[in-house]
Amino acid sequence: MKKSDVISLVLTGACAAALIVAVSAAEEEVQALSKEQLAQFDKGPSSVDVSAYPAGLRENYQIFRQKCSVCHTIARPINCEFALPDEWSRYIKRMMHKPGSSISPGQAKKIYEFLAYDSSVRKKALFDDKLSKADAATRADEDARMKAILAAYAQK
C-alpha cells in the first residue's frame, strides 16, 4: 500500500471519528431536552374525561390506558405536544416496536384513533395552530384522516 493511501485512510478514519463524536454530542443534547420535556408531560393530568366522546372512542381510551401505561405514564401522551394525526401515527408505530409493548396492529389503530380525536377536541388550539402552519398537501391529508376517524365513530 502506498504512503498516500495510508494517509488517506487515516484522514478518513479521523473524519469519521469526529463526525461520530459530533453526532453523539448532538444526540445527547436532544435526549437531555427530551428527558426534560418528558418530565413536564409526566407531571400533567393523567386522565381524560371521555364521557362526551363517541362510544367506540371511549372503548379505545381504555385500550390506550391499558397498553400505553405498560411503558410510561398515561400523562405523557395526554400532555405532549403531538396533536396532528400524522404525529400520532408515527409515535404509535415507534411505540409498537419497543420491546415489551405488545401493542397489536389492531390495538395501535384504536389508540391512534383515540389520540387523534382527543387532540382535535382537547388540544384544539394546538391542533388548529399546527394545521394552519402545514402546507396544503399536509392539511388535506390531516383533514382526510380526521374525517375518516369522525365517520368511523359517528354517533348513531
N, CA, C and O of each residue as an XYZ file, in Angstrom:
624
protein
N       0.851     -1.168      0.000
C       0.000      0.000      0.000
C       0.900      1.236      0.000
O       1.919      1.296      0.689
N       0.488      2.206     -0.791
C       1.257      3.447     -0.893
C       1.060      4.300      0.358
O       0.056      4.213      1.065
N       2.081      5.130      0.587
C       2.031      6.038      1.730
C       0.825      6.977      1.625
O       0.199      7.277      2.641
N       0.488      7.442      0.428
C      -0.646      8.352      0.234
C      -1.969      7.642      0.542
O      -2.900      8.265      1.052
N      -2.056      6.337      0.233
C      -3.273      5.578      0.553
C      -3.443      5.444      2.068
O      -4.554      5.558      2.586
N      -2.350      5.205      2.761
C      -2.386      5.078      4.214
C      -2.822      6.399      4.839
O      -3.658      6.417      5.742
N      -2.255      7.499      4.358
C      -2.617      8.828      4.867
C      -4.101      9.098      4.606
O      -4.812      9.614      5.469
N      -4.547      8.746      3.420
C      -5.950      8.941      3.063
C      -6.870      8.142      3.994
O      -7.902      8.649      4.435
N      -6.496      6.901      4.286
C      -7.292      6.071      5.194
C      -7.307      6.646      6.609
O      -8.346      6.664      7.268
N      -6.172      7.103      7.060
C      -6.081      7.683      8.397
C      -6.945      8.944      8.484
O      -7.673      9.133      9.459
N      -6.867      9.789      7.484
C      -7.674     11.016      7.475
C      -9.165     10.692      7.408
O      -9.974     11.329      8.083
N      -9.524      9.711      6.601
C     -10.927      9.304      6.503
C     -11.411      8.790      7.848
O     -12.512      9.119      8.288
N     -10.585      7.984      8.496
C     -10.943      7.463      9.817
C     -11.086      8.567     10.837
O     -12.007      8.543     11.653
N     -10.189      9.538     10.803
C     -10.251     10.660     11.742
C     -11.511     11.489     11.514
O     -12.160     11.917     12.468
N     -11.851     11.713     10.249
C     -13.070     12.475      9.934
C     -14.308     11.717     10.407
O     -15.232     12.311     10.962
N     -14.320     10.414     10.188
C     -15.453      9.593     10.624
C     -15.585      9.641     12.142
O     -16.692      9.770     12.664
N     -14.470      9.540     12.850
C     -14.496      9.591     14.309
C     -15.015     10.946     14.793
O     -15.821     11.011     15.721
N     -14.554     12.014     14.166
C     -15.011     13.358     14.550
C     -16.509     13.501     14.303
O     -17.216     14.105     15.109
N     -16.988     12.956     13.211
C     -18.415     13.010     12.894
C     -19.228     12.233     13.926
O     -20.286     12.685     14.363
N     -18.730     11.074     14.307
C     -19.421     10.262     15.313
C     -19.495     11.014     16.631
O     -20.540     11.011     17.282
N     -18.419     11.651     17.034
C     -18.406     12.422     18.283
C     -19.401     13.578     18.199
O     -20.138     13.833     19.152
N     -19.425     14.272     17.074
C     -20.348     15.402     16.912
C     -21.802     14.934     16.951
O     -22.638     15.559     17.604
N     -22.101     13.847     16.261
C     -23.464     13.314     16.244
C     -23.861     12.859     17.641
O     -24.980     13.119     18.085
N     -22.950     12.180     18.338
C     -23.246     11.718     19.701
C     -23.538     12.892     20.624
O     -24.462     12.827     21.434
N     -22.768     13.954     20.511
C     -22.987     15.138     21.342
C     -24.349     15.756     21.041
O     -25.071     16.161     21.952
N     -24.689     15.825     19.769
C     -25.991     16.377     19.380
C     -27.130     15.500     19.899
O     -28.143     16.011     20.374
N     -26.964     14.191     19.808
C     -27.995     13.275     20.304
C     -28.164     13.410     21.812
O     -29.288     13.387     22.314
N     -27.052     13.551     22.540
C     -27.138     13.724     23.987
C     -27.891     14.999     24.336
O     -28.686     15.014     25.276
N     -27.645     16.070     23.583
C     -28.339     17.332     23.825
C     -29.834     17.163     23.581
O     -30.650     17.634     24.373
N     -30.196     16.492     22.488
C     -31.606     16.256     22.170
C     -32.231     15.355     23.225
O     -33.353     15.609     23.664
N     -31.521     14.303     23.640
C     -32.056     13.404     24.656
C     -32.265     14.127     25.977
O     -33.265     13.896     26.657
N     -31.339     14.995     26.346
C     -31.481     15.746     27.591
C     -32.702     16.652     27.514
O     -33.474     16.731     28.470
N     -32.884     17.322     26.413
C     -34.047     18.168     26.220
C     -35.308     17.317     26.258
O     -36.297     17.694     26.887
N     -35.276     16.189     25.596
C     -36.427     15.306     25.573
C     -36.760     14.799     26.967
O     -37.933     14.730     27.332
N     -35.743     14.442     27.756
C     -35.996     13.978     29.121
C     -36.650     15.073     29.954
O     -37.542     14.805     30.758
N     -36.201     16.301     29.755
C     -36.788     17.429     30.477
C     -38.244     17.620     30.052
O     -39.122     17.820     30.892
N     -38.492     17.557     28.746
C     -39.858     17.689     28.251
C     -40.726     16.546     28.755
O     -41.862     16.767     29.177
N     -40.199     15.321     28.716
C     -40.966     14.169     29.175
C     -41.344     14.333     30.643
O     -42.462     14.006     31.042
N     -40.425     14.830     31.428
C     -40.708     15.044     32.843
C     -41.864     16.033     33.009
O     -42.712     15.852     33.882
N     -41.902     17.069     32.179
C     -43.000     18.043     32.231
C     -44.316     17.391     31.828
O     -45.341     17.596     32.480
N     -44.289     16.609     30.761
C     -45.512     15.939     30.304
C     -46.029     14.985     31.379
O     -47.236     14.898     31.609
N     -45.113     14.271     32.036
C     -45.484     13.300     33.066
C     -46.152     13.958     34.268
O     -46.909     13.303     34.984
N     -45.887     15.243     34.501
C     -46.447     15.949     35.654
C     -47.869     16.440     35.410
O     -48.542     16.865     36.348
N     -48.332     16.388     34.173
C     -49.659     16.902     33.860
C     -50.768     15.929     34.224
O     -50.510     14.887     34.826
N     -51.987     16.262     33.864
C     -53.127     15.385     34.143
C     -52.892     13.979     33.591
O     -52.277     13.807     32.538
N     -53.391     12.976     34.320
C     -53.161     11.595     33.907
C     -54.434     10.888     33.473
O     -54.491      9.659     33.429
N     -55.444     11.668     33.157
C     -56.676     11.070     32.635
C     -57.398     12.098     31.768
O     -57.113     13.295     31.811
N     -58.331     11.595     30.991
C     -59.134     12.436     30.108
C     -60.600     12.116     30.383
O     -60.973     10.948     30.492
N     -61.420     13.135     30.495
C     -62.855     12.913     30.638
C     -63.405     12.609     29.248
O     -63.557     13.506     28.419
N     -63.695     11.355     29.009
C     -64.159     10.936     27.686
C     -65.676     10.711     27.667
O     -66.209     10.138     26.717
N     -66.356     11.157     28.705
C     -67.791     10.896     28.814
C     -68.597     11.443     27.641
O     -69.655     10.898     27.325
N     -68.130     12.496     26.993
C     -68.857     13.060     25.858
C     -68.341     12.532     24.513
O     -68.863     12.914     23.466
N     -67.340     11.675     24.526
C     -66.775     11.113     23.301
C     -67.696     10.010     22.771
O     -68.430      9.394     23.544
N     -67.661      9.764     21.477
C     -68.436      8.641     20.931
C     -68.063      7.325     21.631
O     -66.922      7.145     22.056
N     -69.027      6.414     21.745
C     -68.849      5.157     22.493
C     -67.598      4.391     22.072
O     -66.844      3.937     22.933
N     -67.365      4.240     20.797
C     -66.203      3.499     20.324
C     -64.893      4.130     20.760
O     -63.930      3.425     21.061
N     -64.854      5.430     20.794
C     -63.638      6.120     21.230
C     -63.450      6.025     22.740
O     -62.320      6.036     23.230
N     -64.561      5.933     23.479
C     -64.445      5.691     24.922
C     -63.826      4.309     25.158
O     -63.016      4.135     26.069
N     -64.206      3.341     24.344
C     -63.613      1.992     24.428
C     -62.128      2.048     24.040
O     -61.294      1.409     24.683
N     -61.807      2.796     23.011
C     -60.412      2.935     22.582
C     -59.560      3.581     23.673
O     -58.377      3.270     23.810
N     -60.170      4.484     24.450
C     -59.457      5.125     25.552
C     -58.995      4.075     26.569
O     -57.895      4.167     27.114
N     -59.841      3.092     26.811
C     -59.472      2.040     27.762
C     -58.299      1.214     27.228
O     -57.416      0.833     27.997
N     -58.279      0.935     25.932
C     -57.156      0.214     25.318
C     -55.892      1.061     25.425
O     -54.824      0.559     25.775
N     -56.024      2.337     25.122
C     -54.903      3.281     25.255
C     -54.343      3.246     26.676
O     -53.135      3.106     26.863
N     -55.210      3.370     27.671
C     -54.761      3.379     29.074
C     -54.051      2.075     29.434
O     -53.005      2.084     30.083
N     -54.622      0.974     29.009
C     -54.059     -0.334     29.347
C     -52.700     -0.549     28.689
O     -51.741     -0.931     29.361
N     -52.610     -0.313     27.407
C     -51.389     -0.625     26.656
C     -50.279      0.393     26.897
O     -49.119      0.016     27.066
N     -50.616      1.650     26.914
C     -49.581      2.684     26.991
C     -49.000      2.834     28.395
O     -47.876      3.311     28.555
N     -49.760      2.429     29.409
C     -49.258      2.535     30.777
C     -48.220      1.467     31.101
O     -47.589      1.524     32.157
N     -48.034      0.502     30.218
C     -47.029     -0.536     30.437
C     -45.617      0.066     30.421
O     -44.753     -0.347     31.194
N     -45.394      1.035     29.542
C     -44.036      1.569     29.351
C     -43.814      2.968     29.918
O     -42.673      3.331     30.200
N     -44.856      3.755     30.091
C     -44.697      5.123     30.586
C     -45.998      5.588     31.210
O     -47.012      4.894     31.139
N     -45.969      6.751     31.814
C     -47.187      7.286     32.418
C     -48.195      7.619     31.322
O     -47.821      7.921     30.189
N     -49.458      7.561     31.670
C     -50.514      7.958     30.731
C     -50.481      9.468     30.534
O     -50.902      9.975     29.494
N     -49.982     10.178     31.533
C     -49.878     11.631     31.425
C     -49.004     12.041     30.239
O     -49.256     13.065     29.604
N     -47.980     11.245     29.944
C     -47.030     11.622     28.885
C     -47.723     11.862     27.542
O     -47.604     12.962     27.002
N     -48.439     10.891     26.978
C     -49.086     11.180     25.690
C     -50.251     12.168     25.806
O     -50.533     12.916     24.870
N     -50.921     12.164     26.956
C     -52.045     13.090     27.130
C     -51.573     14.533     27.075
O     -52.263     15.389     26.523
N     -50.403     14.814     27.642
C     -49.921     16.188     27.779
C     -48.863     16.597     26.768
O     -48.446     17.755     26.753
N     -48.424     15.680     25.930
C     -47.356     16.018     24.994
C     -47.844     16.980     23.913
O     -49.026     17.317     23.849
N     -46.936     17.404     23.086
C     -47.256     18.405     22.074
C     -47.669     17.809     20.732
O     -47.784     18.535     19.744
N     -47.892     16.499     20.686
C     -48.422     15.910     19.458
C     -49.901     16.254     19.373
O     -50.619     16.210     20.371
N     -50.342     16.593     18.180
C     -51.746     16.926     18.007
C     -52.295     16.392     16.690
O     -53.437     15.935     16.641
N     -51.511     16.442     15.637
C     -51.996     16.036     14.321
C     -51.985     14.516     14.159
O     -51.138     13.836     14.738
N     -52.912     13.988     13.384
C     -52.962     12.541     13.185
C     -51.631     11.925     12.732
O     -51.262     10.848     13.199
N     -50.918     12.590     11.836
C     -49.647     12.033     11.376
C     -48.636     11.930     12.511
O     -47.875     10.964     12.571
N     -48.616     12.904     13.406
C     -47.711     12.841     14.552
C     -48.040     11.624     15.419
O     -47.144     10.907     15.862
N     -49.326     11.404     15.654
C     -49.747     10.252     16.454
C     -49.429      8.944     15.739
O     -49.003      7.978     16.371
N     -49.632      8.910     14.450
C     -49.341      7.693     13.691
C     -47.879      7.296     13.838
O     -47.569      6.136     14.110
N     -46.981      8.260     13.658
C     -45.541      7.981     13.784
C     -45.179      7.578     15.209
O     -44.389      6.657     15.413
N     -45.752      8.261     16.190
C     -45.455      7.963     17.595
C     -45.898      6.543     17.949
O     -45.146      5.791     18.570
N     -47.090      6.189     17.562
C     -47.625      4.874     17.908
C     -46.848      3.766     17.200
O     -46.594      2.717     17.791
N     -46.472      3.986     15.956
C     -45.648      2.985     15.262
C     -44.335      2.781     16.003
O     -43.864      1.651     16.139
N     -43.749      3.855     16.477
C     -42.495      3.763     17.228
C     -42.722      2.984     18.527
O     -41.897      2.152     18.905
N     -43.826      3.250     19.201
C     -44.121      2.568     20.462
C     -44.400      1.077     20.238
O     -44.028      0.246     21.066
N     -45.046      0.743     19.137
C     -45.349     -0.660     18.831
C     -44.082     -1.509     18.772
O     -44.097     -2.684     19.139
N     -43.008     -0.919     18.318
C     -41.771     -1.660     18.112
C     -40.846     -1.650     19.322
O     -39.747     -2.202     19.268
N     -41.281     -1.033     20.405
C     -40.482     -1.045     21.632
C     -40.613     -2.432     22.282
O     -41.697     -3.015     22.293
N     -39.518     -2.944     22.814
C     -39.585     -4.247     23.476
C     -40.612     -4.239     24.613
O     -40.615     -3.336     25.449
N     -41.462     -5.232     24.632
C     -42.443     -5.382     25.699
C     -43.725     -4.604     25.525
O     -44.610     -4.693     26.376
N     -43.860     -3.836     24.442
C     -45.078     -3.030     24.296
C     -46.302     -3.906     24.037
O     -47.398     -3.584     24.495
N     -46.134     -4.975     23.331
C     -47.212     -5.916     22.986
C     -48.460     -5.225     22.430
O     -49.582     -5.653     22.701
N     -48.266     -4.174     21.667
C     -49.386     -3.485     21.019
C     -49.573     -4.116     19.643
O     -48.676     -4.064     18.801
N     -50.734     -4.706     19.420
C     -51.033     -5.323     18.132
C     -51.405     -4.241     17.122
O     -51.724     -3.119     17.515
N     -51.369     -4.560     15.830
C     -51.780     -3.558     14.836
C     -53.217     -3.065     15.055
O     -53.500     -1.880     14.874
N     -54.110     -3.959     15.439
C     -55.490     -3.543     15.697
C     -55.599     -2.602     16.876
O     -56.346     -1.625     16.833
N     -54.849     -2.896     17.937
C     -54.842     -2.016     19.109
C     -54.197     -0.681     18.767
O     -54.651      0.368     19.223
N     -53.143     -0.720     17.967
C     -52.471      0.520     17.564
C     -53.442      1.431     16.816
O     -53.447      2.644     17.025
N     -54.257      0.850     15.951
C     -55.240      1.638     15.193
C     -56.234      2.305     16.149
O     -56.574      3.477     15.986
N     -56.686      1.556     17.130
C     -57.644      2.122     18.085
C     -57.005      3.204     18.951
O     -57.635      4.221     19.239
N     -55.765      2.991     19.363
C     -55.046      4.001     20.143
C     -54.844      5.260     19.302
O     -55.050      6.376     19.779
N     -54.440      5.069     18.047
C     -54.257      6.194     17.117
C     -55.554      6.993     16.973
O     -55.551      8.220     17.072
N     -56.654      6.286     16.738
C     -57.926      6.978     16.539
C     -58.335      7.750     17.786
O     -58.831      8.872     17.693
N     -58.127      7.146     18.952
C     -58.449      7.870     20.183
C     -57.597      9.126     20.320
O     -58.124     10.215     20.548
N     -56.276      8.976     20.182
C     -55.373     10.113     20.398
C     -55.587     11.222     19.367
O     -55.543     12.403     19.710
N     -55.816     10.852     18.122
C     -56.061     11.869     17.088
C     -57.363     12.619     17.382
O     -57.411     13.847     17.312
N     -58.417     11.867     17.713
C     -59.700     12.505     18.029
C     -59.562     13.389     19.275
O     -59.996     14.541     19.288
N     -58.954     12.830     20.309
C     -58.782     13.566     21.559
C     -58.036     14.880     21.328
O     -58.413     15.918     21.872
N     -56.985     14.829     20.523
C     -56.221     16.050     20.235
C     -57.061     17.082     19.507
O     -56.937     18.282     19.753
N     -57.921     16.608     18.604
C     -58.747     17.551     17.845
C     -59.797     18.224     18.726
O     -60.325     19.279     18.376
N     -60.097     17.606     19.873
C     -61.090     18.160     20.792
C     -60.403     18.896     21.952
O     -60.615     20.092     22.156
N     -59.584     18.165     22.698
C     -58.992     18.683     23.926
C     -57.808     19.620     23.673
O     -57.543     20.525     24.465
N     -57.109     19.399     22.577
C     -55.956     20.245     22.221
C     -56.271     21.055     20.965
O     -55.399     21.279     20.125
N     -57.512     21.486     20.847
C     -57.977     22.127     19.614
C     -57.106     23.310     19.186
O     -56.798     23.445     18.002
N     -56.713     24.153     20.114
C     -55.890     25.321     19.752
C     -54.549     24.872     19.172
O     -54.105     25.418     18.162
N     -53.903     23.894     19.791
C     -52.635     23.374     19.288
C     -52.847     22.683     17.944
O     -52.071     22.869     17.007
N     -53.900     21.889     17.867
C     -54.245     21.187     16.622
C     -54.419     22.196     15.485
O     -53.820     22.055     14.418
N     -55.244     23.210     15.729
C     -55.512     24.221     14.696
C     -54.253     25.003     14.325
O     -54.035     25.308     13.152
N     -53.430     25.326     15.314
C     -52.193     26.064     15.058
C     -51.251     25.251     14.167
O     -50.712     25.771     13.189
N     -51.058     23.992     14.504
C     -50.163     23.142     13.707
C     -50.720     22.959     12.298
O     -49.974     22.980     11.318
N     -52.018     22.780     12.206
C     -52.645     22.597     10.895
C     -52.501     23.854     10.042
O     -52.283     23.762      8.834
N     -52.622     25.025     10.661
C     -52.516     26.280      9.911
C     -51.108     26.515      9.377
O     -50.930     27.215      8.380
N     -50.108     25.936     10.036
C     -48.714     26.099      9.618
C     -48.266     25.049      8.605
O     -47.175     25.152      8.045
N     -49.098     24.049      8.372
C     -48.743     22.968      7.447
C     -48.979     23.406      5.999
O     -49.771     24.307      5.724
N     -48.274     22.746      5.090
C     -48.501     23.047      3.676
C     -49.851     22.463      3.242
O     -50.462     21.682      3.972
N     -50.301     22.846      2.065
C     -51.639     22.471      1.594
C     -51.825     20.953      1.513
O     -52.884     20.443      1.876
N     -50.819     20.236      1.047
C     -50.928     18.785      0.921
C     -51.059     18.129      2.302
O     -51.845     17.199      2.483
N     -50.292     18.617      3.257
C     -50.361     18.073      4.613
C     -51.710     18.383      5.239
O     -52.313     17.526      5.883
N     -52.182     19.610      5.049
C     -53.506     19.978      5.582
C     -54.583     19.071      5.010
O     -55.464     18.613      5.738
N     -54.518     18.813      3.720
C     -55.514     17.952      3.078
C     -55.439     16.529      3.631
O     -56.466     15.895      3.875
N     -54.218     16.035      3.826
C     -54.037     14.687      4.362
C     -54.563     14.597      5.792
O     -55.276     13.654      6.136
N     -54.213     15.572      6.619
C     -54.664     15.567      8.012
C     -56.184     15.692      8.087
O     -56.823     15.047      8.918
N     -56.755     16.517      7.226
C     -58.205     16.675      7.181
C     -58.877     15.363      6.796
O     -59.885     14.981      7.391
N     -58.326     14.674      5.806
C     -58.883     13.388      5.374
C     -58.791     12.345      6.491
O     -59.718     11.559      6.688
N     -57.689     12.342      7.207
C     -57.528     11.401      8.324
C     -58.587     11.660      9.405
O     -59.205     10.724      9.914
N     -58.786     12.926      9.745
C     -59.768     13.247     10.777
C     -61.184     12.928     10.315
O     -61.993     12.434     11.101
N     -61.489     13.201      9.067
C     -62.829     12.880      8.552
C     -63.082     11.384      8.621
O     -64.193     10.961      8.939
N     -62.069     10.578      8.330
C     -62.221      9.125      8.392
C     -62.489      8.675      9.829
O     -63.331      7.807     10.064
N     -61.778      9.260     10.781
C     -61.997      8.903     12.183
C     -63.395      9.329     12.621
O     -64.112      8.557     13.257
N     -63.777     10.545     12.283
C     -65.103     11.037     12.670
C     -66.209     10.194     12.046
O     -67.215      9.910     12.696
N     -66.031      9.799     10.804
C     -67.038      8.967     10.135
C     -67.126      7.579     10.783
O     -68.216      7.026     10.928
N     -65.989      7.031     11.164
C     -65.968      5.697     11.767
C     -66.655      5.681     13.134
O     -67.186      4.651     13.548
N     -66.647      6.807     13.831
C     -67.189      6.857     15.185
C     -68.389      7.789     15.305
O     -68.728      8.231     16.403
N     -69.024      8.084     14.191
C     -70.196      8.969     14.214
C     -71.249      8.366     15.130
O     -71.538      7.171     15.060
N     -71.820      9.202     15.990
C     -72.859      8.738     16.910
C     -74.070      8.315     16.098
O     -74.533      9.034     15.212
N     -74.559      7.156     16.415
C     -75.712      6.626     15.664
C     -76.973      6.776     16.453
O     -78.044      6.389     15.986
